[in-house]
Amino acid sequence: MNVELLETFLDVLESRNFNRSSDRLGVAQSSVSARIAALEKSLQTPLFERGRQGAMPTAAGLRLEEHARIMLASWYHAKRDVGQDKSNAGTLRLAGQLSLLKSILVEWVLQLKLDNANRAIDLQADYSNQIVNDLLTGILDIGLLYSPRNLPDLVIQQEGEQTFQMVSTHAQSLQQVRSDAYIKSGYTQFFIRSHDELLPHLSYELMSVGNEELSVELLNRLGGSTYLSSDRAKRLLNEYPSIRFVHDAPLITQPVYSAIHIRRRHDPSLVQALSQLRNVLAISNLNQAHEA
């Protein structure tokens, strides 16, 4: 089995563009073309139709996707089982979306280490699509996501919620929030819909960001009002006395989902780790309820 060919095929299937996959994989465009050509020759059928719209999968290409993911997952599991990666044997591999889940991820890892100080943990922060791909290929054990893709090989489960609160450099009440100095947080589509339903007068934005760290940076440099996760907001208020909660602004909750490969759904170590994650989320929500 040529792992390189399958990985390249799946990347082109997602990007729909040979040049884009070339950049993502860090290889020349000619190498991407050669790998796809080699796979097509081996299977004796075209996998993509090249045109102005990019590389569109043929019916055979679409059928191959499930087989490719299964073969790659088996390969990565085999590597771990036979011990080719001795330094990471027994390591629990976790990943969460960039910036949005930092506090949850850190608290989760602390809980895991309290339970077992000798537990080896590999922790990463990445984009949602990359986390899903790594789960499918067996590189990750558990992904923590806001908006996971529902795929047949993944078990997706809501583990809890994260609360977001409005903070401001100039307003103590919602009536004082200036629309011309409002930084709209567009963290997920779910978050945007909830925001616009609760705050229709702030749904039209002069400034919109999709990353919490960008929201913090803009707030520090430009001033204004924005939504941050409750944990991040409390840390920010401790650092900058000029920033305060907008006390009557509605809270916005965002569901938090776990994702694991369907073959690992009964793995005792993953079941235990997910149980501890639920405890972390429950304690966080309880603390926020007491503070509200």
Order of alpha helices (4+ residues) and beta strands (2+ residues): alpha-alpha-alpha-beta-beta-alpha-beta-alpha-beta-alpha-beta-beta-beta-alpha-beta-alpha-beta-alpha-beta-beta-alpha
